[in-house]
């Protein structure tokens, strides 16, 4: 099964996340199929476009293929769609 979830990168205490399509059997930071966005919660700004980017078309493409979303992804999608 394929999942859309966050993959952590960055340095200690300043984490950033890639939004990736990955097999559910792979570890959190394992090799992913496709990178479809990023989320950087450590940036303190009101401009959401610097903190978050999601390729919405690719999200819908993978959902049609049967990919499931992790718990955090739907909230990030809502936040991104409000900022557009």
PDB file of N, CA, C and O in Angstrom:
ATOM      1  N   UNK A   1       0.829  -1.174   0.000  1.00  0.00           N
ATOM      2  CA  UNK A   1       0.000   0.000   0.000  1.00  0.00           C
ATOM      3  C   UNK A   1       0.881   1.248   0.000  1.00  0.00           C
ATOM      4  O   UNK A   1       1.932   1.281   0.641  1.00  0.00           O
ATOM      5  N   UNK A   2       0.448   2.247  -0.710  1.00  0.00           N
ATOM      6  CA  UNK A   2       1.194   3.497  -0.829  1.00  0.00           C
ATOM      7  C   UNK A   2       0.556   4.541   0.086  1.00  0.00           C
ATOM      8  O   UNK A   2      -0.667   4.633   0.188  1.00  0.00           O
ATOM      9  N   UNK A   3       1.415   5.332   0.755  1.00  0.00           N
ATOM     10  CA  UNK A   3       0.932   6.392   1.653  1.00  0.00           C
ATOM     11  C   UNK A   3       1.551   7.725   1.270  1.00  0.00           C
ATOM     12  O   UNK A   3       2.657   7.787   0.734  1.00  0.00           O
ATOM     13  N   UNK A   4       0.817   8.782   1.556  1.00  0.00           N
ATOM     14  CA  UNK A   4       1.344  10.134   1.435  1.00  0.00           C
ATOM     15  C   UNK A   4       1.588  10.601   2.863  1.00  0.00           C
ATOM     16  O   UNK A   4       0.655  10.703   3.659  1.00  0.00           O
ATOM     17  N   UNK A   5       2.856  10.886   3.183  1.00  0.00           N
ATOM     18  CA  UNK A   5       3.198  11.239   4.552  1.00  0.00           C
ATOM     19  C   UNK A   5       4.392  12.180   4.593  1.00  0.00           C
ATOM     20  O   UNK A   5       4.971  12.514   3.560  1.00  0.00           O
ATOM     21  N   UNK A   6       4.750  12.600   5.796  1.00  0.00           N
ATOM     22  CA  UNK A   6       5.865  13.514   5.998  1.00  0.00           C
ATOM     23  C   UNK A   6       7.155  12.735   6.216  1.00  0.00           C
ATOM     24  O   UNK A   6       7.174  11.719   6.911  1.00  0.00           O
ATOM     25  N   UNK A   7       8.231  13.229   5.612  1.00  0.00           N
ATOM     26  CA  UNK A   7       9.558  12.665   5.801  1.00  0.00           C
ATOM     27  C   UNK A   7      10.441  13.768   6.383  1.00  0.00           C
ATOM     28  O   UNK A   7      10.573  14.835   5.783  1.00  0.00           O
ATOM     29  N   UNK A   8      11.038  13.524   7.529  1.00  0.00           N
ATOM     30  CA  UNK A   8      11.792  14.560   8.235  1.00  0.00           C
ATOM     31  C   UNK A   8      13.189  14.715   7.649  1.00  0.00           C
ATOM     32  O   UNK A   8      13.845  13.735   7.298  1.00  0.00           O
ATOM     33  N   UNK A   9      13.630  15.968   7.550  1.00  0.00           N
ATOM     34  CA  UNK A   9      15.013  16.263   7.205  1.00  0.00           C
ATOM     35  C   UNK A   9      15.393  17.570   7.888  1.00  0.00           C
ATOM     36  O   UNK A   9      14.545  18.198   8.522  1.00  0.00           O
ATOM     37  N   UNK A  10      16.619  17.983   7.777  1.00  0.00           N
ATOM     38  CA  UNK A  10      17.086  19.182   8.465  1.00  0.00           C
ATOM     39  C   UNK A  10      17.965  18.804   9.633  1.00  0.00           C
ATOM     40  O   UNK A  10      18.292  17.635   9.838  1.00  0.00           O
ATOM     41  N   UNK A  11      18.340  19.813  10.392  1.00  0.00           N
ATOM     42  CA  UNK A  11      19.223  19.525  11.513  1.00  0.00           C
ATOM     43  C   UNK A  11      18.459  19.441  12.824  1.00  0.00           C
ATOM     44  O   UNK A  11      17.254  19.689  12.879  1.00  0.00           O
ATOM     45  N   UNK A  12      19.173  19.094  13.860  1.00  0.00           N
ATOM     46  CA  UNK A  12      18.574  18.888  15.172  1.00  0.00           C
ATOM     47  C   UNK A  12      17.867  20.158  15.654  1.00  0.00           C
ATOM     48  O   UNK A  12      18.436  21.248  15.610  1.00  0.00           O
ATOM     49  N   UNK A  13      16.637  20.006  16.106  1.00  0.00           N
ATOM     50  CA  UNK A  13      15.776  21.067  16.636  1.00  0.00           C
ATOM     51  C   UNK A  13      15.341  22.092  15.593  1.00  0.00           C
ATOM     52  O   UNK A  13      14.645  23.044  15.947  1.00  0.00           O
ATOM     53  N   UNK A  14      15.715  21.944  14.342  1.00  0.00           N
ATOM     54  CA  UNK A  14      15.243  22.796  13.249  1.00  0.00           C
ATOM     55  C   UNK A  14      14.769  21.890  12.120  1.00  0.00           C
ATOM     56  O   UNK A  14      15.327  21.900  11.023  1.00  0.00           O
ATOM     57  N   UNK A  15      13.762  21.130  12.395  1.00  0.00           N
ATOM     58  CA  UNK A  15      13.319  20.133  11.428  1.00  0.00           C
ATOM     59  C   UNK A  15      12.498  20.763  10.313  1.00  0.00           C
ATOM     60  O   UNK A  15      11.830  21.779  10.503  1.00  0.00           O
ATOM     61  N   UNK A  16      12.565  20.146   9.169  1.00  0.00           N
ATOM     62  CA  UNK A  16      11.728  20.451   8.018  1.00  0.00           C
ATOM     63  C   UNK A  16      11.194  19.119   7.523  1.00  0.00           C
ATOM     64  O   UNK A  16      11.723  18.061   7.866  1.00  0.00           O
ATOM     65  N   UNK A  17      10.159  19.175   6.729  1.00  0.00           N
ATOM     66  CA  UNK A  17       9.535  17.942   6.272  1.00  0.00           C
ATOM     67  C   UNK A  17       9.287  17.993   4.778  1.00  0.00           C
ATOM     68  O   UNK A  17       8.894  19.026   4.235  1.00  0.00           O
ATOM     69  N   UNK A  18       9.518  16.875   4.124  1.00  0.00           N
ATOM     70  CA  UNK A  18       9.100  16.691   2.743  1.00  0.00           C
ATOM     71  C   UNK A  18       7.770  15.953   2.770  1.00  0.00           C
ATOM     72  O   UNK A  18       7.564  15.062   3.594  1.00  0.00           O
ATOM     73  N   UNK A  19       6.872  16.323   1.873  1.00  0.00           N
ATOM     74  CA  UNK A  19       5.628  15.576   1.717  1.00  0.00           C
ATOM     75  C   UNK A  19       5.893  14.602   0.584  1.00  0.00           C
ATOM     76  O   UNK A  19       6.112  15.013  -0.555  1.00  0.00           O
ATOM     77  N   UNK A  20       5.873  13.311   0.892  1.00  0.00           N
ATOM     78  CA  UNK A  20       6.311  12.299  -0.057  1.00  0.00           C
ATOM     79  C   UNK A  20       5.272  11.200  -0.225  1.00  0.00           C
ATOM     80  O   UNK A  20       4.421  10.970   0.634  1.00  0.00           O
ATOM     81  N   UNK A  21       5.377  10.537  -1.362  1.00  0.00           N
ATOM     82  CA  UNK A  21       4.617   9.320  -1.627  1.00  0.00           C
ATOM     83  C   UNK A  21       5.595   8.177  -1.398  1.00  0.00           C
ATOM     84  O   UNK A  21       6.655   8.122  -2.020  1.00  0.00           O
ATOM     85  N   UNK A  22       5.230   7.263  -0.498  1.00  0.00           N
ATOM     86  CA  UNK A  22       6.157   6.216  -0.094  1.00  0.00           C
ATOM     87  C   UNK A  22       5.371   4.951   0.242  1.00  0.00           C
ATOM     88  O   UNK A  22       4.206   5.024   0.633  1.00  0.00           O
ATOM     89  N   UNK A  23       6.002   3.811   0.092  1.00  0.00           N
ATOM     90  CA  UNK A  23       5.373   2.557   0.486  1.00  0.00           C
ATOM     91  C   UNK A  23       5.190   2.542   1.998  1.00  0.00           C
ATOM     92  O   UNK A  23       6.050   3.025   2.734  1.00  0.00           O
ATOM     93  N   UNK A  24       4.089   1.998   2.457  1.00  0.00           N
ATOM     94  CA  UNK A  24       3.812   1.980   3.897  1.00  0.00           C
ATOM     95  C   UNK A  24       4.788   1.084   4.656  1.00  0.00           C
ATOM     96  O   UNK A  24       4.882   1.180   5.879  1.00  0.00           O
ATOM     97  N   UNK A  25       5.505   0.228   3.962  1.00  0.00           N
ATOM     98  CA  UNK A  25       6.455  -0.675   4.610  1.00  0.00           C
ATOM     99  C   UNK A  25       7.839  -0.056   4.775  1.00  0.00           C
ATOM    100  O   UNK A  25       8.680  -0.611   5.482  1.00  0.00           O
ATOM    101  N   UNK A  26       8.085   1.073   4.143  1.00  0.00           N
ATOM    102  CA  UNK A  26       9.386   1.739   4.232  1.00  0.00           C
ATOM    103  C   UNK A  26       9.469   2.565   5.514  1.00  0.00           C
ATOM    104  O   UNK A  26       8.443   2.999   6.036  1.00  0.00           O
ATOM    105  N   UNK A  27      10.685   2.786   6.027  1.00  0.00           N
ATOM    106  CA  UNK A  27      10.831   3.644   7.202  1.00  0.00           C
ATOM    107  C   UNK A  27      10.520   5.106   6.872  1.00  0.00           C
ATOM    108  O   UNK A  27      10.433   5.481   5.702  1.00  0.00           O
ATOM    109  N   UNK A  28      10.354   5.919   7.904  1.00  0.00           N
ATOM    110  CA  UNK A  28       9.946   7.313   7.739  1.00  0.00           C
ATOM    111  C   UNK A  28      10.827   8.076   6.753  1.00  0.00           C
ATOM    112  O   UNK A  28      10.311   8.814   5.913  1.00  0.00           O
ATOM    113  N   UNK A  29      12.121   7.914   6.839  1.00  0.00           N
ATOM    114  CA  UNK A  29      13.034   8.632   5.958  1.00  0.00           C
ATOM    115  C   UNK A  29      13.601   7.734   4.870  1.00  0.00           C
ATOM    116  O   UNK A  29      14.684   8.002   4.349  1.00  0.00           O
ATOM    117  N   UNK A  30      12.886   6.673   4.520  1.00  0.00           N
ATOM    118  CA  UNK A  30      13.339   5.749   3.494  1.00  0.00           C
ATOM    119  C   UNK A  30      13.201   6.332   2.099  1.00  0.00           C
ATOM    120  O   UNK A  30      12.775   7.473   1.918  1.00  0.00           O
ATOM    121  N   UNK A  31      13.571   5.526   1.122  1.00  0.00           N
ATOM    122  CA  UNK A  31      13.504   5.966  -0.266  1.00  0.00           C
ATOM    123  C   UNK A  31      12.040   6.127  -0.673  1.00  0.00           C
ATOM    124  O   UNK A  31      11.234   5.208  -0.522  1.00  0.00           O
ATOM    125  N   UNK A  32      11.717   7.300  -1.188  1.00  0.00           N
ATOM    126  CA  UNK A  32      10.336   7.593  -1.546  1.00  0.00           C
ATOM    127  C   UNK A  32      10.124   7.498  -3.051  1.00  0.00           C
ATOM    128  O   UNK A  32      11.082   7.526  -3.825  1.00  0.00           O
ATOM    129  N   UNK A  33       8.870   7.386  -3.458  1.00  0.00           N
ATOM    130  CA  UNK A  33       8.505   7.285  -4.866  1.00  0.00           C
ATOM    131  C   UNK A  33       8.528   8.661  -5.516  1.00  0.00           C
ATOM    132  O   UNK A  33       9.070   8.834  -6.607  1.00  0.00           O
ATOM    133  N   UNK A  34       7.932   9.641  -4.832  1.00  0.00           N
ATOM    134  CA  UNK A  34       7.840  10.986  -5.389  1.00  0.00           C
ATOM    135  C   UNK A  34       7.738  12.007  -4.261  1.00  0.00           C
ATOM    136  O   UNK A  34       7.060  11.781  -3.259  1.00  0.00           O
ATOM    137  N   UNK A  35       8.421  13.129  -4.440  1.00  0.00           N
ATOM    138  CA  UNK A  35       8.298  14.256  -3.511  1.00  0.00           C
ATOM    139  C   UNK A  35       7.242  15.190  -4.083  1.00  0.00           C
ATOM    140  O   UNK A  35       7.346  15.615  -5.233  1.00  0.00           O
ATOM    141  N   UNK A  36       6.222  15.513  -3.285  1.00  0.00           N
ATOM    142  CA  UNK A  36       5.139  16.348  -3.805  1.00  0.00           C
ATOM    143  C   UNK A  36       4.955  17.636  -3.014  1.00  0.00           C
ATOM    144  O   UNK A  36       3.968  18.344  -3.216  1.00  0.00           O
ATOM    145  N   UNK A  37       5.877  17.952  -2.123  1.00  0.00           N
ATOM    146  CA  UNK A  37       5.786  19.214  -1.403  1.00  0.00           C
ATOM    147  C   UNK A  37       6.746  19.277  -0.234  1.00  0.00           C
ATOM    148  O   UNK A  37       7.541  18.365  -0.009  1.00  0.00           O
ATOM    149  N   UNK A  38       6.656  20.384   0.514  1.00  0.00           N
ATOM    150  CA  UNK A  38       7.475  20.542   1.707  1.00  0.00           C
ATOM    151  C   UNK A  38       6.700  21.316   2.759  1.00  0.00           C
ATOM    152  O   UNK A  38       5.739  22.022   2.453  1.00  0.00           O
ATOM    153  N   UNK A  39       7.133  21.170   4.001  1.00  0.00           N
ATOM    154  CA  UNK A  39       6.558  21.887   5.133  1.00  0.00           C
ATOM    155  C   UNK A  39       7.687  22.233   6.083  1.00  0.00           C
ATOM    156  O   UNK A  39       8.420  21.353   6.534  1.00  0.00           O
ATOM    157  N   UNK A  40       7.831  23.528   6.389  1.00  0.00           N
ATOM    158  CA  UNK A  40       8.890  23.984   7.276  1.00  0.00           C
ATOM    159  C   UNK A  40       8.267  24.739   8.448  1.00  0.00           C
ATOM    160  O   UNK A  40       8.084  25.953   8.359  1.00  0.00           O
ATOM    161  N   UNK A  41       7.938  24.055   9.542  1.00  0.00           N
ATOM    162  CA  UNK A  41       7.266  24.712  10.662  1.00  0.00           C
ATOM    163  C   UNK A  41       8.165  25.649  11.463  1.00  0.00           C
ATOM    164  O   UNK A  41       7.659  26.440  12.259  1.00  0.00           O
ATOM    165  N   UNK A  42       9.472  25.583  11.277  1.00  0.00           N
ATOM    166  CA  UNK A  42      10.378  26.397  12.084  1.00  0.00           C
ATOM    167  C   UNK A  42      10.480  27.839  11.600  1.00  0.00           C
ATOM    168  O   UNK A  42      11.025  28.682  12.312  1.00  0.00           O
ATOM    169  N   UNK A  43       9.969  28.147  10.403  1.00  0.00           N
ATOM    170  CA  UNK A  43       9.986  29.518   9.905  1.00  0.00           C
ATOM    171  C   UNK A  43       8.868  30.298  10.590  1.00  0.00           C
ATOM    172  O   UNK A  43       7.705  29.896  10.543  1.00  0.00           O
ATOM    173  N   UNK A  44       9.222  31.406  11.222  1.00  0.00           N
ATOM    174  CA  UNK A  44       8.231  32.242  11.902  1.00  0.00           C
ATOM    175  C   UNK A  44       7.826  33.387  10.982  1.00  0.00           C
ATOM    176  O   UNK A  44       8.418  34.466  11.019  1.00  0.00           O
ATOM    177  N   UNK A  45       6.828  33.144  10.170  1.00  0.00           N
ATOM    178  CA  UNK A  45       6.338  34.163   9.251  1.00  0.00           C
ATOM    179  C   UNK A  45       4.844  33.977   9.056  1.00  0.00           C
ATOM    180  O   UNK A  45       4.316  32.881   9.241  1.00  0.00           O
ATOM    181  N   UNK A  46       4.175  35.039   8.686  1.00  0.00           N
ATOM    182  CA  UNK A  46       2.745  34.948   8.403  1.00  0.00           C
ATOM    183  C   UNK A  46       2.484  34.486   6.977  1.00  0.00           C
ATOM    184  O   UNK A  46       1.374  34.063   6.655  1.00  0.00           O
ATOM    185  N   UNK A  47       3.496  34.565   6.122  1.00  0.00           N
ATOM    186  CA  UNK A  47       3.352  34.149   4.733  1.00  0.00           C
ATOM    187  C   UNK A  47       3.470  32.630   4.654  1.00  0.00           C
ATOM    188  O   UNK A  47       4.566  32.079   4.761  1.00  0.00           O
ATOM    189  N   UNK A  48       2.346  31.964   4.467  1.00  0.00           N
ATOM    190  CA  UNK A  48       2.313  30.497   4.466  1.00  0.00           C
ATOM    191  C   UNK A  48       3.063  29.911   3.270  1.00  0.00           C
ATOM    192  O   UNK A  48       3.500  28.761   3.328  1.00  0.00           O
ATOM    193  N   UNK A  49       3.220  30.676   2.191  1.00  0.00           N
ATOM    194  CA  UNK A  49       3.877  30.146   0.994  1.00  0.00           C
ATOM    195  C   UNK A  49       5.354  29.862   1.223  1.00  0.00           C
ATOM    196  O   UNK A  49       5.939  29.043   0.515  1.00  0.00           O
ATOM    197  N   UNK A  50       5.969  30.522   2.199  1.00  0.00           N
ATOM    198  CA  UNK A  50       7.362  30.226   2.538  1.00  0.00           C
ATOM    199  C   UNK A  50       7.478  28.989   3.418  1.00  0.00           C
ATOM    200  O   UNK A  50       8.528  28.348   3.456  1.00  0.00           O
ATOM    201  N   UNK A  51       6.403  28.651   4.124  1.00  0.00           N
ATOM    202  CA  UNK A  51       6.415  27.517   5.042  1.00  0.00           C
ATOM    203  C   UNK A  51       5.939  26.223   4.409  1.00  0.00           C
ATOM    204  O   UNK A  51       6.352  25.137   4.815  1.00  0.00           O
ATOM    205  N   UNK A  52       5.060  26.339   3.402  1.00  0.00           N
ATOM    206  CA  UNK A  52       4.350  25.159   2.928  1.00  0.00           C
ATOM    207  C   UNK A  52       4.127  25.230   1.426  1.00  0.00           C
ATOM    208  O   UNK A  52       3.709  26.261   0.899  1.00  0.00           O
ATOM    209  N   UNK A  53       4.409  24.126   0.740  1.00  0.00           N
ATOM    210  CA  UNK A  53       4.062  23.986  -0.671  1.00  0.00           C
ATOM    211  C   UNK A  53       3.590  22.555  -0.891  1.00  0.00           C
ATOM    212  O   UNK A  53       4.228  21.604  -0.439  1.00  0.00           O
ATOM    213  N   UNK A  54       2.463  22.412  -1.591  1.00  0.00           N
ATOM    214  CA  UNK A  54       1.939  21.090  -1.925  1.00  0.00           C
ATOM    215  C   UNK A  54       1.494  21.114  -3.378  1.00  0.00           C
ATOM    216  O   UNK A  54       0.796  22.034  -3.805  1.00  0.00           O
ATOM    217  N   UNK A  55       1.894  20.109  -4.131  1.00  0.00           N
ATOM    218  CA  UNK A  55       1.414  19.948  -5.496  1.00  0.00           C
ATOM    219  C   UNK A  55       0.076  19.204  -5.412  1.00  0.00           C
ATOM    220  O   UNK A  55       0.038  17.974  -5.366  1.00  0.00           O
ATOM    221  N   UNK A  56      -1.006  19.962  -5.392  1.00  0.00           N
ATOM    222  CA  UNK A  56      -2.349  19.415  -5.176  1.00  0.00           C
ATOM    223  C   UNK A  56      -2.736  18.423  -6.271  1.00  0.00           C
ATOM    224  O   UNK A  56      -3.389  17.416  -5.996  1.00  0.00           O
ATOM    225  N   UNK A  57      -2.332  18.706  -7.514  1.00  0.00           N
ATOM    226  CA  UNK A  57      -2.663  17.797  -8.619  1.00  0.00           C
ATOM    227  C   UNK A  57      -2.090  16.404  -8.381  1.00  0.00           C
ATOM    228  O   UNK A  57      -2.746  15.399  -8.656  1.00  0.00           O
ATOM    229  N   UNK A  58      -0.865  16.350  -7.869  1.00  0.00           N
ATOM    230  CA  UNK A  58      -0.238  15.054  -7.607  1.00  0.00           C
ATOM    231  C   UNK A  58      -0.886  14.352  -6.413  1.00  0.00           C
ATOM    232  O   UNK A  58      -0.948  13.123  -6.387  1.00  0.00           O
ATOM    233  N   UNK A  59      -1.367  15.106  -5.428  1.00  0.00           N
ATOM    234  CA  UNK A  59      -2.095  14.499  -4.299  1.00  0.00           C
ATOM    235  C   UNK A  59      -3.326  13.774  -4.825  1.00  0.00           C
ATOM    236  O   UNK A  59      -3.565  12.614  -4.490  1.00  0.00           O
ATOM    237  N   UNK A  60      -4.110  14.471  -5.657  1.00  0.00           N
ATOM    238  CA  UNK A  60      -5.334  13.866  -6.191  1.00  0.00           C
ATOM    239  C   UNK A  60      -5.016  12.683  -7.108  1.00  0.00           C
ATOM    240  O   UNK A  60      -5.747  11.693  -7.121  1.00  0.00           O
ATOM    241  N   UNK A  61      -3.926  12.785  -7.872  1.00  0.00           N
ATOM    242  CA  UNK A  61      -3.505  11.679  -8.735  1.00  0.00           C
ATOM    243  C   UNK A  61      -3.230  10.430  -7.901  1.00  0.00           C
ATOM    244  O   UNK A  61      -3.712   9.346  -8.229  1.00  0.00           O
ATOM    245  N   UNK A  62      -2.457  10.578  -6.825  1.00  0.00           N
ATOM    246  CA  UNK A  62      -2.107   9.425  -5.998  1.00  0.00           C
ATOM    247  C   UNK A  62      -3.294   8.907  -5.205  1.00  0.00           C
ATOM    248  O   UNK A  62      -3.388   7.707  -4.948  1.00  0.00           O
ATOM    249  N   UNK A  63      -4.213   9.802  -4.808  1.00  0.00           N
ATOM    250  CA  UNK A  63      -5.420   9.338  -4.113  1.00  0.00           C
ATOM    251  C   UNK A  63      -6.284   8.487  -5.038  1.00  0.00           C
ATOM    252  O   UNK A  63      -6.891   7.511  -4.596  1.00  0.00           O
ATOM    253  N   UNK A  64      -6.343   8.854  -6.327  1.00  0.00           N
ATOM    254  CA  UNK A  64      -7.090   8.042  -7.294  1.00  0.00           C
ATOM    255  C   UNK A  64      -6.448   6.672  -7.468  1.00  0.00           C
ATOM    256  O   UNK A  64      -7.140   5.686  -7.724  1.00  0.00           O
ATOM    257  N   UNK A  65      -5.133   6.609  -7.329  1.00  0.00           N
ATOM    258  CA  UNK A  65      -4.410   5.340  -7.446  1.00  0.00           C
ATOM    259  C   UNK A  65      -4.547   4.479  -6.192  1.00  0.00           C
ATOM    260  O   UNK A  65      -4.130   3.321  -6.189  1.00  0.00           O
ATOM    261  N   UNK A  66      -5.133   5.039  -5.120  1.00  0.00           N
ATOM    262  CA  UNK A  66      -5.357   4.255  -3.911  1.00  0.00           C
ATOM    263  C   UNK A  66      -4.451   4.593  -2.745  1.00  0.00           C
ATOM    264  O   UNK A  66      -4.432   3.862  -1.754  1.00  0.00           O
ATOM    265  N   UNK A  67      -3.703   5.674  -2.833  1.00  0.00           N
ATOM    266  CA  UNK A  67      -2.816   6.055  -1.734  1.00  0.00           C
ATOM    267  C   UNK A  67      -3.629   6.584  -0.558  1.00  0.00           C
ATOM    268  O   UNK A  67      -4.638   7.265  -0.743  1.00  0.00           O
ATOM    269  N   UNK A  68      -3.183   6.266   0.642  1.00  0.00           N
ATOM    270  CA  UNK A  68      -3.840   6.787   1.839  1.00  0.00           C
ATOM    271  C   UNK A  68      -3.006   7.936   2.402  1.00  0.00           C
ATOM    272  O   UNK A  68      -1.807   8.031   2.140  1.00  0.00           O
ATOM    273  N   UNK A  69      -3.645   8.798   3.170  1.00  0.00           N
ATOM    274  CA  UNK A  69      -2.981   9.964   3.738  1.00  0.00           C
ATOM    275  C   UNK A  69      -2.663   9.721   5.207  1.00  0.00           C
ATOM    276  O   UNK A  69      -3.426   9.065   5.917  1.00  0.00           O
ATOM    277  N   UNK A  70      -1.538  10.251   5.654  1.00  0.00           N
ATOM    278  CA  UNK A  70      -1.247  10.201   7.086  1.00  0.00           C
ATOM    279  C   UNK A  70      -2.140  11.214   7.806  1.00  0.00           C
ATOM    280  O   UNK A  70      -2.842  11.991   7.160  1.00  0.00           O
ATOM    281  N   UNK A  71      -2.116  11.208   9.116  1.00  0.00           N
ATOM    282  CA  UNK A  71      -3.017  12.056   9.905  1.00  0.00           C
ATOM    283  C   UNK A  71      -2.799  13.547   9.661  1.00  0.00           C
ATOM    284  O   UNK A  71      -3.764  14.312   9.674  1.00  0.00           O
ATOM    285  N   UNK A  72      -1.583  13.970   9.444  1.00  0.00           N
ATOM    286  CA  UNK A  72      -1.263  15.398   9.344  1.00  0.00           C
ATOM    287  C   UNK A  72      -1.542  15.982   7.960  1.00  0.00           C
ATOM    288  O   UNK A  72      -1.801  17.180   7.851  1.00  0.00           O
ATOM    289  N   UNK A  73      -1.499  15.189   6.923  1.00  0.00           N
ATOM    290  CA  UNK A  73      -1.596  15.681   5.548  1.00  0.00           C
ATOM    291  C   UNK A  73      -2.917  16.395   5.254  1.00  0.00           C
ATOM    292  O   UNK A  73      -2.868  17.462   4.642  1.00  0.00           O
ATOM    293  N   UNK A  74      -4.096  15.891   5.642  1.00  0.00           N
ATOM    294  CA  UNK A  74      -5.332  16.639   5.350  1.00  0.00           C
ATOM    295  C   UNK A  74      -5.347  18.045   5.952  1.00  0.00           C
ATOM    296  O   UNK A  74      -5.866  18.972   5.329  1.00  0.00           O
ATOM    297  N   UNK A  75      -4.788  18.217   7.148  1.00  0.00           N
ATOM    298  CA  UNK A  75      -4.705  19.548   7.754  1.00  0.00           C
ATOM    299  C   UNK A  75      -3.788  20.465   6.956  1.00  0.00           C
ATOM    300  O   UNK A  75      -4.089  21.646   6.783  1.00  0.00           O
ATOM    301  N   UNK A  76      -2.677  19.931   6.470  1.00  0.00           N
ATOM    302  CA  UNK A  76      -1.761  20.733   5.666  1.00  0.00           C
ATOM    303  C   UNK A  76      -2.394  21.123   4.332  1.00  0.00           C
ATOM    304  O   UNK A  76      -2.184  22.235   3.849  1.00  0.00           O
ATOM    305  N   UNK A  77      -3.162  20.218   3.738  1.00  0.00           N
ATOM    306  CA  UNK A  77      -3.839  20.522   2.476  1.00  0.00           C
ATOM    307  C   UNK A  77      -4.834  21.666   2.683  1.00  0.00           C
ATOM    308  O   UNK A  77      -4.895  22.586   1.867  1.00  0.00           O
ATOM    309  N   UNK A  78      -5.608  21.617   3.760  1.00  0.00           N
ATOM    310  CA  UNK A  78      -6.561  22.699   4.056  1.00  0.00           C
ATOM    311  C   UNK A  78      -5.841  24.027   4.255  1.00  0.00           C
ATOM    312  O   UNK A  78      -6.279  25.057   3.743  1.00  0.00           O
ATOM    313  N   UNK A  79      -4.742  24.005   4.995  1.00  0.00           N
ATOM    314  CA  UNK A  79      -3.975  25.217   5.245  1.00  0.00           C
ATOM    315  C   UNK A  79      -3.441  25.796   3.933  1.00  0.00           C
ATOM    316  O   UNK A  79      -3.475  27.008   3.723  1.00  0.00           O
ATOM    317  N   UNK A  80      -2.947  24.918   3.053  1.00  0.00           N
ATOM    318  CA  UNK A  80      -2.395  25.368   1.777  1.00  0.00           C
ATOM    319  C   UNK A  80      -3.489  25.925   0.868  1.00  0.00           C
ATOM    320  O   UNK A  80      -3.287  26.952   0.220  1.00  0.00           O
ATOM    321  N   UNK A  81      -4.641  25.263   0.811  1.00  0.00           N
ATOM    322  CA  UNK A  81      -5.725  25.728  -0.053  1.00  0.00           C
ATOM    323  C   UNK A  81      -6.282  27.067   0.422  1.00  0.00           C
ATOM    324  O   UNK A  81      -6.706  27.871  -0.408  1.00  0.00           O
ATOM    325  N   UNK A  82      -6.295  27.332   1.722  1.00  0.00           N
ATOM    326  CA  UNK A  82      -6.738  28.638   2.230  1.00  0.00           C
ATOM    327  C   UNK A  82      -5.772  29.747   1.843  1.00  0.00           C
ATOM    328  O   UNK A  82      -6.181  30.899   1.698  1.00  0.00           O
ATOM    329  N   UNK A  83      -4.495  29.415   1.674  1.00  0.00           N
ATOM    330  CA  UNK A  83      -3.490  30.441   1.374  1.00  0.00           C
ATOM    331  C   UNK A  83      -3.407  30.784  -0.110  1.00  0.00           C
ATOM    332  O   UNK A  83      -2.807  31.795  -0.475  1.00  0.00           O
ATOM    333  N   UNK A  84      -3.994  29.964  -0.963  1.00  0.00           N
ATOM    334  CA  UNK A  84      -3.901  30.204  -2.417  1.00  0.00           C
ATOM    335  C   UNK A  84      -4.782  31.356  -2.821  1.00  0.00           C
ATOM    336  O   UNK A  84      -4.838  31.706  -4.000  1.00  0.00           O
TER     337      UNK A  84
END
